[in-house]
């Protein structure tokens, strides 16, 4: 990308070649979902195209997101009769890594053995020539516009492909490598580079289709003093233009303004050597001229070779100031990366390590690309460097967020080289009050970065103090032990300067459009410059509210507050199992609780212990736990006001020294630390977002109800906790412990943590049990006593719930006893028997009469052959005796007669009865 030593990782055959003045870009990965535009060629009618003579490509996507698959010949005009176009896959379609798209079948298939696929990515690792889509430009940033041959001077100063990598120019021109890509979804760009020469400014940045840069923290690449390094940047959906740009500074003969600086050498103070001794080095002669060093970002070089800040509304990379494009605002701050003179808002001194008096000496010296500690008067002196910032101003497009305390941040890159146990302290002071230590590094530390979040808008002082050794010895043995600071970057500074401009929301006015603040929970639409609300249950990324991707989804069991600034749990939770659903209500646990760890002792036998304060949920996500440092207050006479440091978090820790140890009336609370600033989620799983809550840290859960685990993260990043601290709170059902219940620490880690970074707590309470539901009780029905039956509802044993619904009241119903139903049965049986008897007698009597009538008919039938007239009636005439003898064909029982009577009636309504004549002749039927 530009000059000395800028390169990006070469492949295997190129790793051995590294030129010191060359920036090399080895390979570039674009994880994108791109749409390739093709054209279909036409040729003379020859033979029909074979499959080996053409390939398939997709057309550009139309407004509906559709495209066509077309056949394209390898050599236009060689054949004809190509396959007809067919409808292609959706524009958003893509294959996973390890798969490729078979254009013939339009389906994803796995790669063959020995081959690989990036899925939606594109990889560039062969640089025999500039790949398609890349462009290389060059300009001369320092030559004035009136110079006619400025372009000619830099015509050949471009990026040059060298097989395994691509290299920047080595002259004084500015070279830019560009690549444009259209993403169908958000992605990333990753590249490996080699950039050892800090005299070259190396930038990488991304612009959208409106030529607006992404709002990244910094576009300036860090030098790679330990070989090849990776760099990754997120890309937004849509058009993205990637820029790699390098700028060299040299002496140009055609520049009308002065660019040379006269060097003057003098002995470092205090002078601890003698130049008169044999072999002593003499002071170099002053007066030699050298090229002017570059200015820091946000400054420009005047005609007198001094650096002045660019006016508000403009930005610079250290050369000329440029106005921010329409729809953008300057990202103001201070970025110090060139140390030619000490900035006006910084000062340095030396503090004695014996009597703690200032010596009026220079503690830090500038050295071009870094600032380093001076020798000092003794090895245990403190080398002091202080930066004062008058105040902070959040971006115009960001509303003040009462929940998110960040107003700015300071980031610095440093290194310590020590032969003994040296110490580098970083301290922060507010409104001219005493500095408080924030972080300490002991021993040699490689080049690294550290970031501190600023949460109050006040005049702040940042101090770096370096001590070579804590022991006071005669003479100086460790003068080669040194601390170096390469860059300091402070954001959102009042009256600061800008190195780039970021998008802002636009507001129409009489004089045109101007930047304005979006309401809380609204992001800036890059395309229209308007404010849009984040979807439900998402939070807005602090200080970078650009595009819909700035709205981040809340974790499980949480929801966003009204202004989309944080995710919180409202003390309710629900989880489903294969057998039932458990509902929880933790409102009884929303107040803060405290817990003290086991006692510890210093090397001198002084007792202290760690004190924890926890707030679990509710309160609209407001952090309720407060830990205080009251050491200063205890030393101030009664009646005078003091300043005590306190922090607010979901979980915090402080060191408590009992009153019997300190001699004060109250105990001393010091070193407050936040253990939980953000709620990640609530779940019954043991792992969430890389945080694990091992079940074996606490005694087993005896009831079979899963623990509900709250996962938190802290914003504090330390040397040992590079990802910040994390905290888990296991909430466990225990009906024997009424609210608020009891807190406990892991049995194997009495201070709540086994590694200093991950803290774990167990909270047992009846309020942590699931809410009672209809599945937690059953009904018991009593026997019927005196016509009354009772239904009683009781909890199932063991009872595994609390709160929720109450047991239904006892239900009483009217019932009938067994004696009653026995009496009813006997009475009914008796009545039925009487009825049957009566009916039997009735039918028997009636049958008697019918038999008599039939017998009379039989007797009359014997007169059939006589000439007597037929009987007019079968009825019994007056005077006849009904007791006349009857002659029956056979003897039948009562039931047999009834059966005969009912079954022998003919279809014409008469009965057919077999009879015998009185003379014993043959039977005859009537």
CORKARA-V619093 format. One line per field, one symbol per residue. ss: DSSP state (2 for helix, 1 for strand, 0 for the rest). phi: phi as a letter, one per 20 degrees, with the letter a starting at -180 (. if undefined). burial: b if it has 9 or more other ideal C-beta (glycine too) atoms within 8 Angstrom, else e. A space follows every 10 residues. Layout:
BEGIN
ss: ???
phi: ???
burial: ???
END
This chain:
BEGIN
ss: 0000011000 0222000000 0011111111 1000000000 0000001100 2221111100 0000000111 1110000011 0000011000 0000000011 1100001111 0000000000 1111001000 0001111110 0000000002 2220000001 1010011000 0001111111 1110001111 1111100000 1111111100 0010000001 0000000011 1111100111 1111111000 0000000001 1100000000 0000000000 0000000011 1000000011 1000001110 0001100000 0110000111 1111110010 0000011111 1000000100 0001110100 1110000000 0111111110 0100000000 0000000111 1111111000 0011111111 0000011111 1100111111 1111000001 1111111000 0000000000 0111111111 1010001111 1110111110 0111110000 0111000000 1110000111 0000010222 1110000011 0000001100 0111110000 1111102220 0011110001 1000001111 1111000022 2000111110 2222200000 0000111110 1111111022 2200000111 1111110111 1110001100 1100222000 0000000111 1110000000 0000011111 1110000000 0111100000 0010000111 1111122201 1102221111 1000100111 1111100000 1111000000 1111000222 2222222222 2222222222 2222222222 2222222222 2000000000 0000000000 0000000000 0002222222 2220100000 1001100000 000110
phi: .bdgldbdhf fgedffdcef dceddebcdd ecdedeeccd ecbffceffe ffdbcdbdff fefendbcec ecffcgnebb lfgffcfeff fefbeffncc efffelbfcf fffnccbeme eccdcccfbf gfoecccbbd feefffffdf fffdgeecfd fcnebcdefc deeedcdcbd bdeebfbccc bdbcbeeffd eddcbcdefd mdffeefbee fefdedofce bccfdefofc decdcccddb edfdefefcd ceecdbffdf fdcceeffnf eefffeofdc ffffefgndc eefemddcff ffncbbeode ecffffnccf efrccdcdde cfgfecbcbc dfeddldfdm deecdebneb ccfffnebfe feedccdddf rccfggedff dfeeefdabd ccdbbcccec efbdddcccc lmegfdfdbc ddmfcfgbdc cceedcebfd cdcdcdcfbe eecfncdcfe fbdcdebccd elefmedcda ddfbfdcfbf dpebfbeegg nddefffdmd ecfffflcce ffmbednfff edffffmcbe ffdldbdbde mcbbbddgda dddccdgfdf ffccbdfffc cffenfebbe ddcccebmll nffdecccdd ffffeegfne eccdecccbf cccceddgff eenefdfedb lfcedbdcee rcbefecbln dcdffffcff eeeneffede dccdefdcfe dfenecccce dcfbfecfge ncdbdgfecf enbdcndddc ccddaffeef ffcffecbdd defeclmccd dddcffdffc bbmmfeffff ddcecdefgf ffffffffff gfffffffff ffffffffff ffffffffff ffefeeefff ffbefeffnf efegfdddfa ecffffffff feddeegeod edcfcdffem fffbdc
burial: bbbbbbbbbb beebbeebee ebbbbbbbbb bbbbbeebee eebeeeeebe eebbebbbbe eeeeebbbbb bbbeeebbbb ebeeeeebee beeebeeebe bbbeebeebe beeeeebbbb bbbbbebeeb eeebebebbb ebbeeebeeb eebbeebbbe bbbbbbbbbe bebbbbbbbb bbbbeebbbb bbbbbbbebb bbbbbbbbee ebbbebeebb bebbeeebbe bebebbeebb bbbbbbbbbe ebeebeeebb bebeeeebee eeeeeeeeeb eeeeeeeeee bbbbbbbbbb bbeebeeeeb eeebbbbbbe beebeebbbb bbbbbbbbbe ebeeebebbb bbbeeeeebe bbbbbbebbb bbbbebebbb bbbbbbbbbe bbebbebbee bebeebbbbb bbbbbbbbee ebbbbbbbbb eeeebbeebe beeebeeeeb ebebeeeebb bbbbbbbbbe eeeeebebee bebbbbbbbb bbbeebbbbb bbbbbbeeee eebebbebeb bbbbbbeebe bbebeebbbb bbbebbbeeb beebbeebbb beebbbbbbe bbbebeeeee ebbbbbebbb eebebebeeb eeeeeebbbb bbbbbbbbbe bebbbbbbbb bbbbebeeee eeebbbbebb bbbbbbbbbe bbeeeebbbb ebbbbbbbbb bbbeeeebee bebeeebbee eeeebebbbb bbbbbbbeee beebbbbbbb bbbbbebeee bebebbeebe bbbeeebbbb bbbbbbbbbb bbbeebbeee ebebeeebbb bebebbeeeb bbebeeeeee eeeeeebeee beeeeeeeee eeeeeeeeee eebbeebeeb bbbbbbbbbe bbeeeeeeee eeeeeeeeee eeeeeebeee eeeeeebbeb beeeeeeeee bbbebbbeee eeebeb
END
